[in-house]
């Protein structure tokens, strides 16, 4: 992992505008499917793709997700299967709802939300296709009723050695308290967090309140 991160630091800086006030809106359907997928995979990691829309410069909406047939260990997961991804995207295009891939998710069963060297490599591939792609990590073991352990991340653009640290323009960004573990794994050095909000309609509000 350290060798890979050292390579990241040696890459040239890119002119990239980013802002910590950006919010990832996750639908109840998408959140429940990620949580269910993560729990089904315990004790190994699982992963999938997130579908949705880029609403504006500060909002990305995750409407749905679909699982990928990857196998993993307790601490890593295989890369995305391009053949399966292409097949799923072809099927989705037939629906015609206009959703695009806005990022990917994977589980960390029991050890919190952060990005490993392998995860950073995967996220780098997504950001090469779309600089606003998001990596979501969910911990299905630590998540309990009323509290889902989930975080959204994006890399410091390629990769911002020599750039000034981003300005924090959202008070929400200040209330995320991260552990020494996440900082030891590169948080605020190689990648940063994005705000998450959950979309629920009236019926879903009633269901989640019980």
C-alpha positions as CSV (number, residue, x, y, z in Angstrom):
1,X,0.0,0.0,0.0
2,X,2.8,2.5,0.9
3,X,4.5,2.0,-2.4
4,X,1.3,2.8,-4.3
5,X,0.7,5.9,-2.2
6,X,4.3,7.0,-2.7
7,X,3.7,6.8,-6.4
8,X,0.6,9.0,-6.1
9,X,2.6,11.7,-4.3
10,X,5.1,11.7,-7.3
11,X,2.3,12.5,-9.8
12,X,2.0,16.1,-11.2
13,X,-0.7,18.3,-9.8
14,X,-3.8,19.0,-11.9
15,X,-5.9,22.2,-12.0
16,X,-9.1,21.0,-10.3
17,X,-11.8,22.9,-8.5
18,X,-13.3,21.0,-5.6
19,X,-15.4,22.0,-2.6
20,X,-16.2,20.3,0.7
21,X,-19.8,21.6,0.6
22,X,-20.7,19.0,-2.1
23,X,-23.4,16.6,-1.0
24,X,-24.1,13.0,-2.0
25,X,-27.8,12.3,-1.7
26,X,-28.5,8.6,-1.3
27,X,-32.0,7.2,-1.7
28,X,-33.5,4.8,0.8
29,X,-33.6,2.1,-1.8
30,X,-29.9,2.5,-2.6
31,X,-28.8,2.6,1.0
32,X,-30.8,-0.5,2.0
33,X,-29.5,-2.4,-1.0
34,X,-25.9,-1.5,-0.1
35,X,-26.4,-2.5,3.5
36,X,-28.1,-5.8,2.6
37,X,-25.4,-6.6,0.1
38,X,-22.7,-5.9,2.7
39,X,-24.3,-8.0,5.3
40,X,-24.8,-10.9,2.9
41,X,-21.0,-10.8,2.2
42,X,-19.8,-10.9,5.8
43,X,-17.0,-11.6,6.6
44,X,-15.6,-10.7,3.2
45,X,-15.9,-7.4,1.3
46,X,-18.4,-6.9,-1.5
47,X,-18.7,-4.1,-4.0
48,X,-21.1,-2.7,-6.6
49,X,-21.8,0.3,-8.8
50,X,-24.0,3.4,-7.9
51,X,-26.5,4.8,-10.4
52,X,-27.9,8.3,-10.3
53,X,-27.6,11.8,-11.6
54,X,-25.3,14.8,-11.2
55,X,-27.8,17.4,-10.2
56,X,-25.6,20.4,-10.1
57,X,-22.1,21.6,-9.1
58,X,-22.8,20.7,-5.4
59,X,-25.1,17.7,-5.6
60,X,-24.9,14.1,-6.7
61,X,-27.9,11.9,-6.3
62,X,-27.6,8.1,-5.9
63,X,-30.9,6.6,-6.9
64,X,-30.1,2.9,-7.2
65,X,-27.1,0.4,-7.0
66,X,-26.3,-3.0,-8.4
67,X,-24.0,-5.6,-7.0
68,X,-20.9,-6.7,-8.8
69,X,-19.9,-10.4,-8.8
70,X,-16.6,-9.8,-7.1
71,X,-15.0,-12.0,-4.5
72,X,-12.9,-10.5,-1.7
73,X,-11.1,-11.2,1.6
74,X,-11.7,-9.5,4.9
75,X,-9.6,-6.5,3.9
76,X,-9.7,-6.3,0.1
77,X,-11.9,-6.8,-2.9
78,X,-11.2,-7.7,-6.6
79,X,-11.3,-5.1,-9.3
80,X,-14.6,-4.5,-11.3
81,X,-15.5,-7.1,-13.9
82,X,-15.7,-5.1,-17.1
83,X,-17.8,-7.7,-19.0
84,X,-20.5,-7.8,-16.2
85,X,-20.5,-4.0,-16.0
86,X,-21.0,-3.7,-19.8
87,X,-23.9,-6.2,-19.7
88,X,-25.6,-4.4,-16.8
89,X,-25.2,-1.0,-18.5
90,X,-26.7,-2.3,-21.7
91,X,-29.7,-3.6,-19.8
92,X,-30.1,-0.3,-17.9
93,X,-29.9,1.7,-21.1
94,X,-33.0,-0.2,-22.3
95,X,-34.9,1.2,-19.4
96,X,-34.2,4.7,-20.6
97,X,-34.3,6.6,-17.3
98,X,-31.2,8.5,-17.9
99,X,-29.2,7.3,-14.9
100,X,-25.5,7.2,-15.1
101,X,-22.8,5.6,-13.0
102,X,-21.8,8.2,-10.4
103,X,-19.4,6.0,-8.5
104,X,-19.0,2.7,-6.7
105,X,-19.5,1.3,-3.2
106,X,-17.9,-1.5,-1.2
107,X,-18.1,-2.9,2.3
108,X,-15.6,-2.9,5.2
109,X,-17.2,-5.5,7.5
110,X,-16.3,-4.5,11.0
111,X,-13.3,-2.2,10.5
112,X,-14.8,1.2,9.6
113,X,-14.9,3.4,6.6
114,X,-11.7,4.4,4.8
115,X,-9.9,3.7,1.6
116,X,-7.1,1.2,1.3
117,X,-4.3,1.4,-1.4
118,X,-6.4,-1.0,-3.6
119,X,-9.5,1.2,-3.0
120,X,-7.5,4.3,-4.0
121,X,-6.4,2.6,-7.2
122,X,-10.0,1.6,-8.0
123,X,-11.2,5.2,-7.3
124,X,-8.5,6.6,-9.4
125,X,-9.8,4.6,-12.4
126,X,-13.3,5.9,-11.8
127,X,-12.1,9.5,-11.6
128,X,-10.2,9.2,-14.8
129,X,-13.6,8.6,-16.5
130,X,-15.5,11.2,-14.4
131,X,-13.7,13.5,-12.0
132,X,-16.8,13.7,-9.8
133,X,-17.0,9.9,-9.3
134,X,-17.6,9.0,-5.6
135,X,-16.4,6.0,-3.5
136,X,-18.8,5.0,-0.8
137,X,-17.7,2.7,2.0
138,X,-20.3,1.0,4.3
139,X,-19.6,-1.1,7.4
140,X,-22.5,-3.6,7.7
141,X,-21.3,-5.0,11.0
142,X,-21.0,-1.7,12.9
143,X,-24.3,-0.4,11.4
144,X,-27.2,-0.9,13.8
145,X,-30.9,0.2,13.8
146,X,-31.0,4.0,13.4
147,X,-27.3,4.4,12.6
148,X,-25.7,3.3,9.4
149,X,-21.9,3.5,9.3
150,X,-21.2,4.9,5.8
151,X,-18.9,7.5,4.3
152,X,-18.3,9.0,0.8
153,X,-14.8,9.8,-0.4
154,X,-13.0,11.3,-3.4
155,X,-9.3,11.6,-4.1
156,X,-7.4,14.8,-3.8
157,X,-7.1,15.6,-7.5
158,X,-4.4,14.0,-9.2
159,X,-3.3,14.2,-6.5
160,X,-2.8,17.6,-5.0
161,X,0.8,17.6,-3.8
162,X,1.9,21.2,-3.7
163,X,-1.7,22.6,-3.8
164,X,-3.2,24.4,-0.9
165,X,-5.6,22.4,1.2
166,X,-9.2,22.9,0.0
167,X,-11.3,25.6,1.7
168,X,-14.1,24.4,3.9
169,X,-17.2,26.2,2.8
170,X,-19.8,24.0,4.5
171,X,-20.3,23.8,8.3
172,X,-21.5,20.2,7.8
173,X,-17.9,19.3,6.9
174,X,-16.8,20.3,10.3
175,X,-19.0,17.9,12.3
176,X,-17.6,14.7,10.8
177,X,-15.3,13.4,13.5
178,X,-12.8,10.9,12.2
179,X,-10.7,8.4,14.1
180,X,-6.9,8.0,14.1
181,X,-7.4,4.8,12.1
182,X,-9.0,6.7,9.2
183,X,-6.3,9.3,9.2
184,X,-3.6,6.7,9.3
185,X,-5.1,5.2,6.1
186,X,-4.7,8.5,4.2
187,X,-7.8,10.5,5.0
188,X,-7.2,14.2,4.4
189,X,-3.9,13.3,2.8
190,X,-4.8,11.2,-0.2
191,X,-8.6,11.6,-0.2
192,X,-11.3,13.6,1.6
193,X,-14.9,13.0,2.7
194,X,-18.1,14.3,1.2
195,X,-21.3,15.1,3.0
196,X,-24.0,12.4,2.8
197,X,-27.8,13.0,3.1
198,X,-30.6,10.4,2.7
199,X,-33.7,10.9,0.6
200,X,-36.9,9.5,2.1
201,X,-40.5,10.1,1.1
202,X,-43.3,10.2,3.6
203,X,-44.0,6.5,3.6
204,X,-40.3,5.7,4.1
205,X,-40.1,8.2,7.0
206,X,-42.8,6.2,8.7
207,X,-41.1,2.9,8.1
208,X,-37.7,4.1,9.3
209,X,-39.2,5.7,12.5
210,X,-40.2,2.2,13.8
